[in-house]
Amino acid sequence: MRTSMRGLKNFMDAHPRKKFSGYFTVNGRDLTDAEVRRIVSYAVDKGYETEADIPSEELALLLGLGD
């Protein structure tokens, strides 16, 4: 199952006080609310349909993950 980035962004915009911490996990770590919002906004701006469309290199850059 995948998450629609545009749908999630619309839901986030409609519910700005809702926290999305833990909505996604990367390398076994739950993402913070700010990280989720940053990734979803980035994905929508880039035209990615789901979280699976975001290249891992771009995700690592967004999260400040190093090798």
C-alpha positions as CSV (number, residue, x, y, z in Angstrom):
1,M,0.0,0.0,0.0
2,R,1.3,3.5,-0.9
3,T,0.4,7.0,0.3
4,S,-0.7,9.6,-2.2
5,M,1.6,12.6,-1.6
6,R,-0.9,15.0,-3.0
7,G,-3.8,13.6,-0.9
8,L,-1.7,13.6,2.2
9,K,-0.6,17.2,1.5
10,N,-4.3,18.2,1.1
11,F,-5.1,16.5,4.4
12,M,-2.2,18.2,6.1
13,D,-3.3,21.6,4.8
14,A,-6.9,21.0,6.0
15,H,-5.7,19.8,9.5
16,P,-2.7,22.1,10.3
17,R,-2.7,21.2,14.0
18,K,-2.6,17.5,13.5
19,K,0.8,15.9,14.2
20,F,2.2,13.5,11.6
21,S,5.1,12.2,13.7
22,G,5.7,8.5,13.0
23,Y,3.7,8.5,9.8
24,F,6.8,7.4,7.9
25,T,9.8,5.4,9.0
26,V,13.3,5.6,7.5
27,N,16.1,3.3,8.5
28,G,14.0,2.1,11.5
29,R,13.5,5.7,12.8
30,D,10.1,7.3,13.0
31,L,10.2,10.7,11.2
32,T,9.2,13.8,13.1
33,D,6.2,16.0,12.2
34,A,8.5,18.6,10.6
35,E,10.4,15.9,8.6
36,V,7.1,14.4,7.3
37,R,5.8,17.8,6.3
38,R,9.1,18.7,4.5
39,I,9.1,15.4,2.6
40,V,5.5,15.6,1.6
41,S,5.8,19.2,0.4
42,Y,9.0,18.3,-1.5
43,A,7.4,15.3,-3.1
44,V,4.3,17.2,-4.3
45,D,6.5,20.1,-5.6
46,K,8.6,17.5,-7.6
47,G,5.5,15.7,-8.9
48,Y,6.0,12.5,-7.1
49,E,2.8,10.4,-6.7
50,T,3.8,8.3,-3.7
51,E,6.5,7.9,-1.2
52,A,8.0,5.1,-3.2
53,D,8.7,7.5,-6.1
54,I,11.1,9.6,-4.0
55,P,14.7,8.5,-4.9
56,S,16.6,7.4,-1.8
57,E,19.4,9.9,-2.5
58,E,16.9,12.8,-2.4
59,L,15.3,11.4,0.7
60,A,18.8,11.2,2.4
61,L,19.5,14.8,1.4
62,L,16.2,16.0,2.8
63,L,16.8,14.2,6.1
64,G,20.5,15.1,6.3
65,L,21.5,11.4,6.4
66,G,25.0,10.6,5.5
67,D,26.4,7.3,4.3
